Amino acid sequence: MKASAGGYARAKDVPHALELMAASEGAGRFLAGGQSLVAAMNMRLSEGDMLIDISRISGLSGVSLSGDHLRIGALTRHVEVGSDPLIRDHAPLLTQAVTHIAHAAIRNRGTIGGALAHADPAAEFPACALALGVTLHAQGDNGTRDIPVETFFEDVFTTALEEGEMLTGLSVPVAEPDEVQVIEEVARRSGDYALTGLCLVRRASGHRLSVFSAGPVPMLATGAMQALDAGDVDAAVDALRAEIDPPSDTQASGSYRRHLAGVLLRRAVSRIEGDRA
């Protein structure tokens, strides 16, 4: 099956990209790495789109340190996230996550902004962003705005980005000196989407636990977080399993995913305790 596109244009900068999007009369789609969009077009799940290529816009990729935050451009590719020394030192959860994402060809083309804007509930980067408490930066016809990650993911493949808005980057809090960040997931084969996964961050202020591939969006497991703050792992596992309502599909049942989530939480806590020692 072949893709069906309504046209193609390459944007020279962000204002030009927004201008092209406004002129598309609702048919425009931003094209960055294209690892999800092109696949959807090939399966005719998305047809007649006006593709607006933003992949060569300068200033939308790369990593920089500004005070107590890392700024990561939306066009920073997965492979660059995985190898960047600033991310490795200050947001190691993202470095770890890259090793779980698909295969080399996907990592070489896919972008972190594309992964966040696509909002696949089984993807790693959205859950990492939620666990880290990032702020997402968007630009549209009405200017720029900052979006807390807690309000960004709204439903399956649906975010708080408004029509015509473009994700330009994200700001990630720099890890504290004793902070520990881990990701755990189970997949049938290396590179497959996770059956279930979670990200756990332990800070002086407490734990942040996000779960993915267990519902329509990645979610913060607040009850489990409170139990972890109290030092009760058993209660945290019980709370986590009660908080999620994972779907059943051809890959796994909901009850199996719920069981896996508890197993992965114990594994993540064990890793964190090992790092503390």
Helices and strands as residue ranges (DSSP letters): E 5-10, H 14-23, E 28-31, H 37-42, E 49-53, E 63-66, E 69-73, H 78-83, H 85-90, H 92-98, H 104-109, H 112-118, H 124-132, E 135-140, E 143-148, G 149-151, E 153-155, E 158-159, E 166-173, E 180-186, E 196-203, E 206-212, E 219-220, H 222-229, H 233-243, H 254-276
